[in-house]
């Protein structure tokens, strides 16, 4: 589909990072948007984290499509922080719009400047199709008058033929307990610790936890002091962890499981960078999050640590606790609907592009058809634009070389 929807030439997308819809729903401007727009709640992919979710939302790509699973990357039993994946930064929403002839701008602004940012844009936008994506960086503390003014300015500028969207990818989640999975692994003998120093004896350790949900097998040929042989022994260790962690790691205060599920990486990811994904992904139950020390491959005094009252976090928690949403109005979208089921963050980008009449390609999700007006879909059928999973000979050779460098082959 080409950019043939010429009546739809203006768009403003306000990204309220860390904001719940319940916090702003009473505002008259938001009520109007709910009445005339389409809404759906959003889920992130495990592992949750603000940078990971940023890329999912703006690229429409699955984490394994460019190798960005977590900001934390374990290397040689230490951790380092990265802001992009193995494949670099993917093509983002502003880039896709510009390549289709739109004037597109991405801005980040504090609460006090939100309305001014939008007003400046509306005065300076060219006669080309124009889109402003502005990220509100105030967190959960909403400046209601400023947001109301921003929405009023935006609505006045886009008129009846433009697109106005509010979205949030995350909100702070309360923490009942911080969890150190490495403590549990040491108690069960999966990690062996030196009696004097308390440090990990790597040749005697089968697996370890890092980052915001990563569980790594200590693999011979990949890890510096690996203890587990590839193939059969590797799968045996994974199978054991998948079964044992949800069953045995419990909250002593309630005797309830702490971990909802442990995923094999193949259950979550299936793209070019699967080879560098964590061997297993830990999904904590709502109310639990990885402890700061466990993130760094370290230990706490106890497996569970109770934080101070009111402590919240957005990294490593259950995706359902983040409660993101997309609320948008445009001629292409249905009026006054709210979908009962959540959709993935990666569906936001193709949905917005389809509503703007912009060609979609190289994404990992189709637009959400239930958000659209049926008459629009008749003339603008949704095409997936999904990235092909077939690899060229050059891609295959590149992946084999990467696997060889990491000791897999």
C-alpha positions as CSV (number, residue, x, y, z in Angstrom):
1,X,0.0,0.0,0.0
2,X,1.4,3.4,-1.0
3,X,0.8,6.6,0.8
4,X,-2.4,7.2,-1.1
5,X,-4.6,8.4,1.8
6,X,-3.9,12.1,0.9
7,X,-6.7,13.4,3.1
8,X,-4.7,12.2,6.2
9,X,-1.7,14.4,6.2
10,X,-1.2,15.3,9.9
11,X,-0.4,13.2,12.9
12,X,0.6,13.7,16.5
13,X,1.6,10.8,18.7
14,X,2.1,11.6,22.4
15,X,4.1,8.9,24.2
16,X,3.3,9.1,27.9
17,X,6.0,6.8,29.3
18,X,5.2,5.5,32.7
19,X,1.6,6.7,32.7
20,X,-1.6,4.6,33.3
21,X,-4.7,5.4,31.4
22,X,-6.6,5.5,34.7
23,X,-4.4,8.5,35.7
24,X,-5.6,10.6,32.9
25,X,-9.0,9.2,31.9
26,X,-10.9,11.9,33.8
27,X,-9.5,14.7,31.7
28,X,-12.2,16.0,29.3
29,X,-9.8,15.9,26.3
30,X,-9.0,12.2,27.1
31,X,-12.7,11.4,27.5
32,X,-13.3,12.9,24.0
33,X,-10.5,10.8,22.6
34,X,-11.9,7.6,24.2
35,X,-15.4,8.4,22.9
36,X,-14.2,9.0,19.3
37,X,-11.2,6.7,19.2
38,X,-10.0,3.1,19.4
39,X,-8.1,1.6,22.3
40,X,-6.1,-1.5,23.2
41,X,-3.9,-2.5,26.1
42,X,-0.3,-3.4,25.3
43,X,2.1,-6.2,26.5
44,X,5.8,-6.2,26.3
45,X,7.8,-9.3,25.5
46,X,9.9,-10.8,28.3
47,X,12.5,-9.5,29.3
48,X,10.9,-6.2,30.3
49,X,13.0,-3.1,30.4
50,X,12.5,0.5,29.2
51,X,15.1,0.4,26.4
52,X,13.9,-3.0,25.1
53,X,10.3,-1.7,25.1
54,X,11.4,1.5,23.3
55,X,12.8,-0.5,20.4
56,X,9.8,-2.9,20.3
57,X,7.4,0.0,20.1
58,X,9.3,2.2,17.6
59,X,10.6,-0.5,15.3
60,X,7.8,-3.1,15.2
61,X,10.5,-5.7,15.6
62,X,10.9,-8.6,17.9
63,X,13.9,-8.5,20.2
64,X,15.6,-11.4,18.4
65,X,15.3,-9.5,15.0
66,X,18.3,-7.4,15.9
67,X,19.7,-9.1,19.0
68,X,18.6,-6.7,21.8
69,X,17.1,-8.8,24.6
70,X,18.2,-6.8,27.6
71,X,20.4,-3.8,28.4
72,X,22.5,-6.2,30.5
73,X,24.9,-8.4,28.5
74,X,26.8,-11.1,30.4
75,X,30.4,-11.5,29.1
76,X,33.0,-13.7,30.8
77,X,30.9,-13.9,33.9
78,X,30.7,-10.1,34.2
79,X,28.0,-7.8,32.9
80,X,28.1,-4.8,30.8
81,X,25.3,-2.4,29.6
82,X,24.4,-1.9,26.0
83,X,21.9,0.4,24.4
84,X,21.6,-1.4,21.1
85,X,21.6,-5.0,20.0
86,X,24.1,-7.2,18.1
87,X,22.7,-5.9,14.8
88,X,22.7,-2.2,15.7
89,X,19.7,0.1,15.8
90,X,16.8,-1.1,13.7
91,X,14.8,1.3,11.4
92,X,12.4,3.3,13.6
93,X,9.0,4.9,13.1
94,X,10.4,8.4,12.1
95,X,12.7,6.8,9.5
96,X,9.8,4.8,8.0
97,X,7.6,7.9,7.7
98,X,10.4,9.9,6.1
99,X,11.1,7.2,3.6
100,X,7.4,7.5,2.6
101,X,7.6,11.3,2.0
102,X,6.5,12.4,5.4
103,X,8.1,15.1,7.5
104,X,8.6,13.3,10.8
105,X,10.1,14.5,14.1
106,X,10.8,12.7,17.4
107,X,11.2,14.7,20.5
108,X,11.5,14.0,24.3
109,X,10.2,16.7,26.6
110,X,9.6,17.3,30.3
111,X,6.0,17.9,31.5
112,X,6.3,21.7,31.6
113,X,7.3,21.8,27.9
114,X,4.9,19.3,26.4
115,X,2.3,21.9,25.2
116,X,5.0,24.3,24.0
117,X,6.7,21.5,22.0
118,X,3.5,20.6,20.2
119,X,2.6,24.2,19.6
120,X,6.0,25.0,18.1
121,X,5.7,21.9,15.8
122,X,2.3,22.9,14.6
123,X,3.5,26.4,13.7
124,X,6.6,25.2,11.9
125,X,5.3,22.0,10.1
126,X,5.6,22.1,6.3
127,X,2.9,21.5,3.8
128,X,4.1,17.9,3.4
129,X,2.4,15.1,5.4
130,X,3.7,15.7,8.9
131,X,4.0,13.7,12.1
132,X,5.3,14.6,15.5
133,X,6.2,11.8,18.0
134,X,6.7,13.4,21.3
135,X,7.7,11.5,24.4
136,X,6.6,12.8,27.7
137,X,9.4,12.1,30.2
138,X,7.6,13.1,33.4
139,X,7.0,9.5,34.5
140,X,3.9,8.7,36.5
141,X,3.6,12.3,37.9
142,X,1.1,13.7,35.3
143,X,0.9,17.5,34.8
144,X,-2.8,17.4,34.0
145,X,-3.3,21.0,32.9
146,X,-0.3,20.8,30.6
147,X,-1.5,17.5,29.1
148,X,-4.9,19.0,28.5
149,X,-3.4,22.0,26.8
150,X,-1.2,19.8,24.7
151,X,-4.2,17.7,23.5
152,X,-6.2,20.8,22.8
153,X,-3.4,22.2,20.6
154,X,-2.9,18.9,18.9
155,X,-6.6,18.4,18.2
156,X,-7.0,21.9,16.7
157,X,-4.0,21.3,14.4
158,X,-4.9,17.9,13.0
159,X,-8.6,18.6,12.5
160,X,-11.0,15.9,11.4
161,X,-8.7,14.2,8.9
162,X,-5.6,13.7,11.0
163,X,-4.4,11.1,13.6
164,X,-4.1,11.8,17.3
165,X,-2.7,9.1,19.5
166,X,-1.8,8.6,23.1
167,X,0.3,5.7,24.0
168,X,2.2,4.3,27.0
169,X,4.5,1.3,26.9
170,X,4.9,0.9,30.6
171,X,4.0,2.0,34.1
172,X,5.9,1.6,37.4
173,X,5.0,-1.7,39.1
174,X,5.0,-2.2,42.8
175,X,7.5,-4.8,44.2
176,X,6.5,-7.2,47.0
177,X,9.9,-8.8,47.0
178,X,13.2,-8.6,45.1
179,X,14.4,-12.1,44.1
180,X,17.9,-13.4,43.8
181,X,17.8,-16.5,41.6
182,X,21.5,-17.0,42.0
183,X,21.0,-17.5,45.8
184,X,18.5,-20.2,45.0
185,X,20.8,-21.8,42.4
186,X,23.5,-21.9,45.0
187,X,21.2,-23.5,47.6
188,X,20.3,-26.3,45.2
189,X,23.9,-26.9,44.1
190,X,23.4,-25.7,40.5
191,X,25.9,-22.9,41.4
192,X,29.0,-23.9,43.4
193,X,30.4,-21.2,45.7
194,X,33.9,-21.0,47.3
195,X,33.5,-21.6,51.0
196,X,35.9,-18.8,52.0
197,X,35.3,-16.1,49.4
198,X,31.7,-16.8,48.6
199,X,32.5,-16.3,44.9
200,X,31.3,-18.6,42.2
201,X,33.4,-21.6,41.4
202,X,32.6,-21.6,37.7
203,X,34.0,-25.1,36.7
204,X,31.6,-26.6,39.2
205,X,28.5,-24.4,38.3
206,X,25.9,-25.4,35.8
207,X,23.9,-22.2,35.2
208,X,23.5,-18.6,36.5
209,X,21.1,-15.7,36.4
210,X,21.9,-12.2,35.0
211,X,20.1,-9.1,33.9
212,X,16.3,-8.8,34.1
213,X,15.3,-12.3,33.4
214,X,18.2,-14.1,31.7
215,X,19.2,-17.6,32.7
216,X,22.4,-19.0,31.1
217,X,23.7,-22.5,31.0
218,X,27.5,-22.5,31.8
219,X,28.3,-24.1,28.4
220,X,31.6,-25.7,27.5
221,X,33.0,-24.1,24.3
222,X,31.1,-20.9,24.9
223,X,31.7,-19.8,28.4
224,X,35.3,-19.4,29.7
225,X,35.1,-22.0,32.4
226,X,32.1,-24.0,31.1
227,X,30.8,-27.1,32.9
228,X,28.0,-28.3,30.7
229,X,28.6,-30.2,27.4
230,X,26.5,-29.0,24.4
231,X,23.5,-30.9,23.1
232,X,22.3,-33.7,25.4
233,X,23.7,-32.4,28.7
234,X,22.8,-28.8,27.7
235,X,19.2,-29.8,27.1
236,X,19.1,-31.9,30.3
237,X,20.2,-28.8,32.4
238,X,17.6,-26.6,30.6
239,X,14.8,-29.2,31.2
240,X,15.7,-29.4,34.9
241,X,15.7,-25.6,35.3
242,X,12.4,-25.3,33.5
243,X,10.8,-27.8,35.9
244,X,12.5,-27.0,39.1
245,X,12.4,-23.2,39.3
246,X,8.6,-22.6,39.1
247,X,8.0,-25.6,41.5
248,X,10.7,-25.1,44.1
249,X,11.4,-21.3,44.3
250,X,8.6,-20.2,46.6
251,X,7.8,-17.3,48.9
252,X,8.4,-18.6,52.4
253,X,5.8,-16.1,53.7
254,X,3.0,-17.4,51.6
255,X,4.3,-20.7,50.3
256,X,3.4,-19.5,46.8
257,X,5.6,-19.9,43.7
258,X,7.6,-16.8,42.7
259,X,8.2,-17.7,39.1
260,X,5.3,-18.1,36.7
261,X,7.3,-19.8,33.9
262,X,10.8,-20.5,32.6
263,X,10.9,-20.3,28.8
264,X,13.3,-21.9,26.5
265,X,14.6,-19.2,24.1
266,X,13.1,-21.0,21.1
267,X,9.6,-20.6,22.7
268,X,9.9,-16.8,22.6
269,X,12.3,-16.0,19.7
270,X,12.8,-17.2,16.2
271,X,14.9,-14.8,14.1
272,X,18.5,-14.2,13.0
273,X,19.8,-13.4,16.5
274,X,18.3,-16.4,18.3
275,X,21.9,-17.7,18.8
276,X,22.8,-14.9,21.2
277,X,19.5,-15.0,23.2
278,X,19.6,-16.2,26.8
279,X,19.3,-20.0,27.0
280,X,16.3,-19.6,29.3
281,X,14.1,-16.6,30.2
282,X,12.6,-16.3,33.7
283,X,9.1,-14.8,34.0
284,X,8.5,-13.7,37.6
285,X,5.0,-13.6,39.0
286,X,3.4,-10.2,39.5
287,X,4.8,-8.5,42.6
288,X,8.3,-9.9,42.2
289,X,11.4,-8.6,40.4
290,X,15.1,-9.5,40.1
291,X,17.2,-8.0,42.9
292,X,19.9,-5.4,41.9
293,X,22.7,-7.8,43.0
294,X,21.3,-10.7,41.0
295,X,21.2,-8.6,37.9
296,X,25.0,-8.3,38.3
297,X,25.6,-12.0,38.8
298,X,26.0,-11.6,42.5
299,X,24.3,-12.7,45.8
300,X,22.2,-11.3,48.5
301,X,22.0,-12.3,52.2
302,X,18.8,-14.1,51.4
303,X,16.9,-15.2,48.2
304,X,14.1,-12.8,48.9
305,X,14.5,-9.2,50.0
306,X,11.6,-7.0,51.1
307,X,11.9,-3.5,49.8
308,X,10.8,-0.3,51.5
309,X,7.1,0.5,51.2
310,X,6.2,2.1,47.9
311,X,9.2,0.9,45.9
312,X,8.4,0.4,42.2
313,X,10.3,-0.8,39.2
314,X,9.7,-1.3,35.4
315,X,12.5,-3.8,34.6
316,X,12.2,-7.5,35.0
317,X,8.6,-7.5,36.1
318,X,5.7,-9.5,34.7
319,X,4.5,-7.8,31.4
320,X,1.0,-7.6,32.7
321,X,2.1,-5.3,35.5
322,X,3.2,-2.6,33.0
323,X,-0.2,-1.9,31.6
324,X,0.7,0.0,28.4
325,X,-2.1,1.3,26.1
326,X,-2.7,2.7,22.7
327,X,-5.6,5.2,22.3
328,X,-6.0,6.8,18.9
329,X,-8.5,8.5,16.7
330,X,-8.4,8.9,12.9
331,X,-10.8,8.4,10.0
332,X,-9.2,5.0,9.4
333,X,-9.9,3.8,13.0
334,X,-13.1,2.5,14.6
335,X,-14.9,4.9,16.9
336,X,-15.4,4.4,20.6
337,X,-14.1,0.8,20.9
338,X,-11.9,-0.9,23.4
339,X,-10.5,-4.3,22.5
340,X,-10.9,-7.0,25.2
341,X,-7.5,-8.6,24.6
342,X,-4.0,-7.1,24.9
343,X,-1.7,-7.0,21.9
344,X,2.1,-6.9,21.7
345,X,4.1,-3.7,21.7
346,X,5.4,-4.6,18.3
347,X,1.9,-4.3,16.8
348,X,1.8,-0.5,17.6
349,X,4.0,0.6,14.7
350,X,2.3,-1.3,11.9
351,X,-1.1,-0.2,13.3
352,X,-0.2,3.5,13.2
353,X,1.4,3.2,9.8
354,X,-1.6,1.5,8.3
355,X,-3.9,4.2,9.8
356,X,-1.7,6.8,8.1
357,X,-1.8,4.9,4.7
358,X,2.0,4.3,4.8
359,X,3.6,1.2,3.3
360,X,4.7,-1.4,5.9
361,X,7.7,-3.7,5.5
362,X,10.3,-5.5,7.6
363,X,8.2,-5.7,10.8
364,X,7.4,-8.7,13.0
365,X,3.7,-8.0,13.5
366,X,0.7,-7.1,11.4
367,X,-1.5,-4.1,12.1
368,X,-4.4,-4.8,14.6
369,X,-7.3,-5.2,12.3
370,X,-10.0,-5.0,15.0
371,X,-9.0,-1.3,15.7
372,X,-9.9,-0.2,12.1
373,X,-13.2,0.9,10.6
374,X,-14.5,-1.8,8.3
375,X,-15.0,0.5,5.4
376,X,-11.4,1.6,5.6
377,X,-10.2,-2.1,5.6
378,X,-12.3,-2.7,2.4
379,X,-10.2,-0.2,0.5
380,X,-7.0,-0.6,2.5
381,X,-6.6,-4.3,3.3
382,X,-4.0,-5.2,5.9
383,X,-0.9,-6.8,4.5
384,X,1.4,-8.2,7.1
385,X,4.7,-6.6,6.0
386,X,6.4,-9.4,8.0
387,X,10.1,-9.9,7.8
388,X,10.9,-13.0,5.8
389,X,12.4,-15.8,7.9
390,X,14.2,-17.3,5.0
391,X,18.0,-16.6,5.0
392,X,20.1,-16.0,2.0
393,X,23.4,-17.9,1.6
394,X,25.3,-14.8,2.8
395,X,23.1,-14.6,5.9
396,X,23.6,-18.3,6.6
397,X,27.4,-17.9,6.3
398,X,27.3,-14.8,8.6
399,X,25.4,-16.7,11.3
400,X,27.6,-19.8,11.0
401,X,30.7,-17.5,11.5
402,X,29.1,-15.9,14.5
403,X,28.3,-19.3,16.0
404,X,31.8,-20.4,15.4
405,X,33.2,-17.3,17.1
406,X,31.1,-18.1,20.1
407,X,32.1,-21.7,20.2
408,X,28.9,-23.3,19.1
409,X,30.3,-24.9,16.0
